[in-house]
Amino acid sequence: MALALSVLIAALGRALGWGLNRAGAALTIRLAAASGGLRVATATYRFYAELNDFLPRARRQRAIQQRFDRRTSLKDMIEALGVPHPEVGFILANGVAAGFARQVHDGDRIAVYPVFRNLGAVAGVGGPNGGVAERFAVDANLGALARQLRLCGFDALYDDAIRDDELARLAHDQERIVLTRDRGVLKRRLITHGYFVRAQSPRDQLVEVFRRYDLYPRAAPLTRCARCNGSLIGVDKAAIEDRLEPLTRRYVDDFRQCCQCGQLYWRGSHVRGIEALIDGMGAGQGVRDTL
């Protein structure tokens, strides 16, 4: 009877020109649920470690009871609570490993863990990069981070005018890891590997990403162009001597050139600064042998 009443209310609203807004929709659900026409179920969620960064303070580090009234997946419920799916490394549903596609049932107890660097893909949930190479698609809000990653030798695509849907498509098609400070971007279904960068300053952001993806052993300064992301190749000094400032021409002999845009590089203060930063992160061994 309540379900029929809710249908009648909706029909009456349309006849009178009402829009069925959220309040109206909620009313019909409550009426239907009150007499058994639609069952409202409850599941309990617990988020661990840095996943709490995405929750309101009142919900952090504690069990969260969440009601739902339709068939829904773990992915949809986890993201409805605020946590983007690429940030999730492991899920237990009633003590059993589960993937994002699993349907949520009344009474479920869901434990959600962050990415563990040494844990691969488990039951449909990715590890830190799920086997994807360390190639990044960097959101428009992280331009300085993209340039620093390139200076460290990592493939980091960046376009300050790229739209969110374009970024998601590019990352999906080229199997890249999305780096962003927009959690809405990470919730896009096309994105399977990504990370929400917490730090504010470019230097701290670089350290954070290095730690997240264990990049230290693969850092290779002076191998990628900071301007366009192209690869650097050795170039004979005589071939580019007319482009050099007098002091550079006098004191520097080893040069590299971007194979795409032609930008010249040598071991100047900017490169030494990146090498010092990598040294400080505990990964300096061998990086100075790349030139």
PyMOL commands that set and color helices and strands:
alter all, ss='L'
color gray80, all
select helices_A, chain A and resi 2-15+22-34+49-54+57-59+74-80+85-87+140-151+164-173+183-186+202-213+216-218+237-243+246-251+269-280+287-289
alter helices_A, ss='H'
color red, helices_A
select strands_A, chain A and resi 41-47+64-68+88-93+96-97+109-114+135-138+155-158+177-180+194-196+232-235+255-258+264-265
alter strands_A, ss='S'
color yellow, strands_A
deselect
rebuild
show_as cartoon
